[in-house]
């Protein structure tokens, strides 16, 4: 990821890269543990809700991957 951090400066071009993180929410907390072996942090319902403003679903728990990112142009 270090390369992506300096790509725009090095190439003088906007790659669209941003660190946005990713959030998994669930009604079945065990499902996240079984299916995703990722560098993530388990969030209680209140923190997951804070990261999903406007959602009408009541989540029991979430898994947040703060280091997830994307590059789109």
LUMDO-426045 format. One line per 4 residues: number of its first residue (from 1); their letters; for each residue x, y, z of N, C-alpha, C, O, CB. Coordinates in Angstrom, 3 decimals, padded with zeros to 6 digits. Glycine has a CB too. Example, Ala and Ser with C-alpha at 12.3 -4.5 7.8 and 13.67 -1.06 7.14 Angstrom:
# LUMDO-426045
1) AS) 013.190 -005.690 007.800 012.300 -004.500 007.800 013.200 -003.300 007.800 014.236 -003.319 008.465 011.308 -004.473 009.046 | 012.850 -002.250 007.080 013.670 -001.060 007.140 012.900 000.030 007.870 013.409 001.138 008.039 014.084 -000.598 005.725 $
END
This chain:
# LUMDO-426045
1) XXXX) 000.815 -001.191 000.000 000.000 000.000 000.000 000.855 001.249 000.000 000.391 002.323 -000.384 -000.925 000.001 001.187 | 002.086 001.119 000.423 002.963 002.275 000.448 003.096 002.925 -000.912 003.149 004.151 -001.013 004.314 001.884 000.954 | 003.151 002.101 -001.978 003.247 002.639 -003.334 002.023 003.481 -003.669 002.147 004.567 -004.234 003.403 001.503 -004.355 | 000.843 002.980 -003.321 -000.384 003.723 -003.602 -000.416 005.056 -002.858 -000.957 006.041 -003.360 -001.603 002.888 -003.226 $
5) XXXX) 000.164 005.079 -001.661 000.171 006.310 -000.875 000.917 007.447 -001.569 000.579 008.615 -001.377 000.791 006.049 000.478 | 001.922 007.118 -002.370 002.728 008.158 -003.030 002.520 008.208 -004.540 003.174 008.997 -005.223 004.193 007.933 -002.738 | 001.622 007.379 -005.073 001.417 007.290 -006.523 001.083 008.636 -007.166 001.706 009.005 -008.162 000.311 006.307 -006.820 | 000.138 009.359 -006.634 -000.264 010.634 -007.236 000.901 011.618 -007.259 001.118 012.313 -008.251 -001.450 011.239 -006.470 $
9) XXXX) 001.637 011.672 -006.173 002.772 012.596 -006.108 003.881 012.165 -007.074 004.488 013.005 -007.738 003.321 012.674 -004.666 | 004.138 010.879 -007.150 005.205 010.356 -007.998 004.890 010.520 -009.478 005.767 010.884 -010.262 005.448 008.895 -007.687 | 003.645 010.254 -009.867 003.265 010.290 -011.285 002.628 011.605 -011.699 002.379 011.829 -012.883 002.314 009.164 -011.588 | 002.367 012.465 -010.746 001.698 013.739 -011.014 000.318 013.519 -011.652 -000.138 014.308 -012.480 002.572 014.614 -011.931 $
13) XXXX) -000.331 012.418 -011.238 -001.649 012.034 -011.757 -002.519 011.583 -010.594 -002.042 010.914 -009.677 -001.530 010.902 -012.831 | -003.787 011.947 -010.631 -004.714 011.510 -009.593 -005.232 010.123 -009.942 -005.966 009.964 -010.918 -005.889 012.514 -009.432 | -004.861 009.123 -009.162 -005.299 007.749 -009.410 -006.687 007.481 -008.846 -007.303 006.466 -009.170 -004.307 006.769 -008.812 | -007.184 008.382 -008.005 -008.462 008.154 -007.345 -008.322 007.310 -006.092 -009.324 006.933 -005.484 -009.422 007.495 -008.294 $
17) XXXX) -007.087 007.008 -005.697 -006.846 006.169 -004.524 -007.342 006.855 -003.259 -007.115 008.046 -003.048 -005.353 005.836 -004.395 | -008.017 006.084 -002.431 -008.418 006.591 -001.124 -008.517 005.422 -000.159 -008.876 004.309 -000.544 -009.769 007.360 -001.207 | -008.200 005.683 001.075 -008.368 004.684 002.132 -009.762 004.901 002.712 -010.036 005.912 003.358 -007.240 004.801 003.251 | -010.611 003.950 002.473 -011.995 004.131 002.901 -012.431 003.122 003.954 -013.429 003.339 004.640 -012.908 004.039 001.715 $
21) XXXX) -011.703 002.032 004.088 -012.132 000.987 005.002 -013.299 000.215 004.409 -013.837 000.584 003.365 -012.517 001.581 006.358 | -013.676 -000.835 005.070 -014.838 -001.613 004.659 -015.531 -002.079 005.935 -014.878 -002.323 006.949 -014.433 -002.832 003.733 | -016.821 -002.199 005.882 -017.591 -002.597 007.053 -018.496 -003.755 006.674 -019.254 -003.668 005.708 -018.417 -001.407 007.614 | -018.418 -004.842 007.435 -019.354 -005.950 007.309 -020.315 -005.838 008.480 -019.887 -005.660 009.621 -018.618 -007.351 007.285 $
25) XXXX) -021.592 -005.939 008.212 -022.579 -005.960 009.294 -023.359 -007.266 009.193 -023.486 -007.841 008.113 -023.544 -004.715 009.222 | -023.874 -007.723 010.317 -024.523 -009.026 010.320 -025.538 -009.147 011.441 -025.486 -008.430 012.440 -023.493 -010.124 010.440 | -026.443 -010.057 011.249 -027.340 -010.465 012.324 -026.844 -011.771 012.930 -027.397 -012.250 013.919 -028.791 -010.619 011.806 | -025.797 -012.348 012.336 -025.212 -013.609 012.784 -023.713 -013.399 013.014 -022.925 -013.606 012.091 -025.467 -014.752 011.740 $
29) XXXX) -023.296 -012.989 014.229 -021.895 -012.681 014.491 -020.934 -013.819 014.163 -019.800 -013.560 013.759 -021.735 -012.304 015.919 | -021.351 -015.055 014.323 -020.467 -016.183 014.037 -020.156 -016.283 012.544 -019.104 -016.800 012.167 -021.097 -017.487 014.528 | -021.051 -015.799 011.698 -020.856 -015.884 010.254 -019.617 -015.101 009.819 -018.841 -015.576 008.989 -022.096 -015.362 009.519 | -019.434 -013.920 010.368 -018.252 -013.126 010.011 -016.990 -013.877 010.417 -016.042 -013.954 009.636 -018.296 -011.726 010.691 $
33) XXXX) -016.964 -014.424 011.609 -015.792 -015.148 012.087 -015.494 -016.357 011.206 -014.328 -016.660 010.952 -015.996 -015.590 013.535 | -016.527 -017.049 010.738 -016.336 -018.242 009.898 -015.872 -017.890 008.496 -014.974 -018.544 007.966 -017.626 -019.039 009.817 | -016.458 -016.879 007.886 -016.270 -016.643 006.464 -015.141 -015.694 006.091 -014.628 -015.769 004.974 -017.507 -016.127 005.910 | -014.744 -014.812 006.983 -013.762 -013.797 006.621 -012.525 -013.894 007.506 -012.595 -013.669 008.715 -014.375 -012.399 006.724 $
37) XXXX) -011.407 -014.228 006.900 -010.144 -014.261 007.632 -009.358 -013.016 007.218 -008.418 -013.096 006.428 -009.328 -015.593 007.342 | -009.750 -011.889 007.752 -009.200 -010.610 007.341 -008.675 -009.836 008.540 -009.016 -010.130 009.685 -010.250 -009.791 006.601 | -007.846 -008.847 008.260 -007.342 -007.951 009.305 -008.477 -007.006 009.673 -008.582 -005.903 009.137 -006.058 -007.153 008.830 | -009.311 -007.447 010.579 -010.514 -006.677 010.883 -010.693 -006.508 012.384 -010.026 -007.148 013.197 -011.744 -007.350 010.282 $
41) XXXX) -011.607 -005.633 012.707 -011.943 -005.369 014.111 -013.443 -005.569 014.272 -014.238 -004.990 013.532 -011.513 -003.914 014.552 | -013.822 -006.391 015.240 -015.239 -006.638 015.506 -015.808 -005.430 016.248 -015.224 -004.956 017.222 -015.443 -007.956 016.337 | -016.945 -004.943 015.777 -017.588 -003.780 016.372 -018.893 -004.173 017.046 -019.631 -005.011 016.528 -017.841 -002.706 015.312 | -019.183 -003.578 018.193 -020.510 -003.775 018.784 -021.557 -003.053 017.926 -021.219 -002.221 017.084 -020.548 -003.253 020.261 $
45) XXXX) -022.794 -003.378 018.148 -023.889 -002.842 017.339 -023.866 -001.316 017.232 -024.105 -000.773 016.154 -025.209 -003.283 017.917 | -023.585 -000.628 018.320 -023.623 000.839 018.317 -022.567 001.422 017.373 -022.841 002.383 016.653 -023.408 001.380 019.742 | -021.370 000.845 017.375 -020.315 001.358 016.497 -020.600 001.020 015.039 -020.340 001.834 014.153 -018.953 000.790 016.908 | -021.133 -000.172 014.781 -021.507 -000.540 013.408 -022.593 000.402 012.899 -022.557 000.832 011.746 -021.995 -002.016 013.343 $
49) XXXX) -023.554 000.719 013.754 -024.636 001.638 013.356 -024.084 003.027 013.044 -024.558 003.688 012.121 -025.703 001.733 014.470 | -023.091 003.469 013.803 -022.501 004.787 013.566 -021.796 004.853 012.208 -021.686 005.931 011.623 -021.512 005.131 014.685 | -021.321 003.717 011.703 -020.646 003.682 010.405 -021.596 003.427 009.244 -021.171 003.405 008.089 -019.578 002.625 010.414 | -022.889 003.231 009.541 -023.878 002.992 008.484 -025.056 003.954 008.647 -026.193 003.516 008.825 -024.373 001.517 008.514 $
53) XXXX) -024.789 005.263 008.587 -025.883 006.219 008.761 -026.956 006.024 007.695 -026.656 005.777 006.527 -025.348 007.656 008.714 | -028.174 006.138 008.106 -029.296 005.980 007.177 -029.798 004.552 007.046 -030.846 004.324 006.442 -028.902 006.477 005.833 | -029.071 003.584 007.602 -029.512 002.193 007.519 -030.692 001.980 008.465 -030.691 002.468 009.595 -028.347 001.218 007.861 | -031.692 001.248 007.991 -032.839 000.952 008.849 -032.705 -000.424 009.507 -033.567 -000.826 010.288 -034.138 001.021 008.037 $
57) XXXX) -031.630 -001.140 009.195 -031.408 -002.474 009.750 -030.719 -002.364 011.104 -029.769 -001.599 011.267 -030.566 -003.340 008.784 | -031.200 -003.127 012.063 -030.567 -003.154 013.391 -029.557 -004.299 013.414 -029.936 -005.470 013.437 -031.640 -003.322 014.540 | -028.287 -003.956 013.408 -027.231 -004.958 013.376 -026.840 -005.348 014.801 -026.865 -004.520 015.712 -026.003 -004.432 012.598 | -026.484 -006.600 014.978 -026.016 -007.073 016.286 -024.530 -006.838 016.454 -024.042 -006.711 017.577 -026.328 -008.556 016.465 $
61) XXXX) -023.805 -006.780 015.343 -022.363 -006.668 015.395 -021.861 -006.350 013.992 -022.583 -006.543 013.014 -021.714 -007.971 015.947 | -020.637 -005.866 013.892 -020.039 -005.603 012.590 -018.561 -005.947 012.620 -017.985 -006.166 013.686 -020.243 -004.134 012.181 | -017.957 -005.994 011.452 -016.523 -006.206 011.331 -015.997 -005.113 010.417 -016.450 -004.991 009.279 -016.182 -007.644 010.779 | -015.057 -004.324 010.890 -014.553 -003.167 010.152 -013.121 -003.410 009.723 -012.283 -003.789 010.542 -014.647 -001.889 011.002 $
65) XXXX) -012.830 -003.196 008.445 -011.479 -003.304 007.907 -011.017 -001.902 007.552 -011.239 -001.437 006.434 -011.424 -004.258 006.660 | -010.393 -001.244 008.472 -010.011 000.165 008.307 -008.965 000.342 007.212 -008.886 001.417 006.618 -009.477 000.726 009.625 | -008.161 -000.679 006.928 -007.109 -000.542 005.937 -007.578 -000.819 004.525 -006.780 -000.697 003.595 -005.984 -001.450 006.269 | -008.821 -001.181 004.319 -009.316 -001.435 002.971 -009.280 -000.124 002.193 -009.443 000.949 002.774 -010.762 -002.034 002.998 $
69) XXXX) -009.068 -000.206 000.892 -008.983 000.995 000.070 -009.385 000.677 -001.358 -009.642 -000.478 -001.701 -007.566 001.585 000.110 | -009.437 001.699 -002.181 -009.816 001.535 -003.584 -009.125 002.593 -004.419 -008.756 003.654 -003.916 -011.349 001.619 -003.762 | -008.952 002.296 -005.706 -008.422 003.275 -006.647 -009.302 003.220 -007.887 -009.254 002.248 -008.640 -006.907 002.996 -006.997 | -010.092 004.242 -008.100 -010.989 004.330 -009.242 -010.783 005.671 -009.927 -010.523 006.684 -009.277 -012.468 004.150 -008.808 $
73) X) -010.901 005.661 -011.224 -010.801 006.923 -011.937 -011.818 006.972 -013.035 -011.896 007.963 -013.760 -009.407 007.126 -012.500 $
END
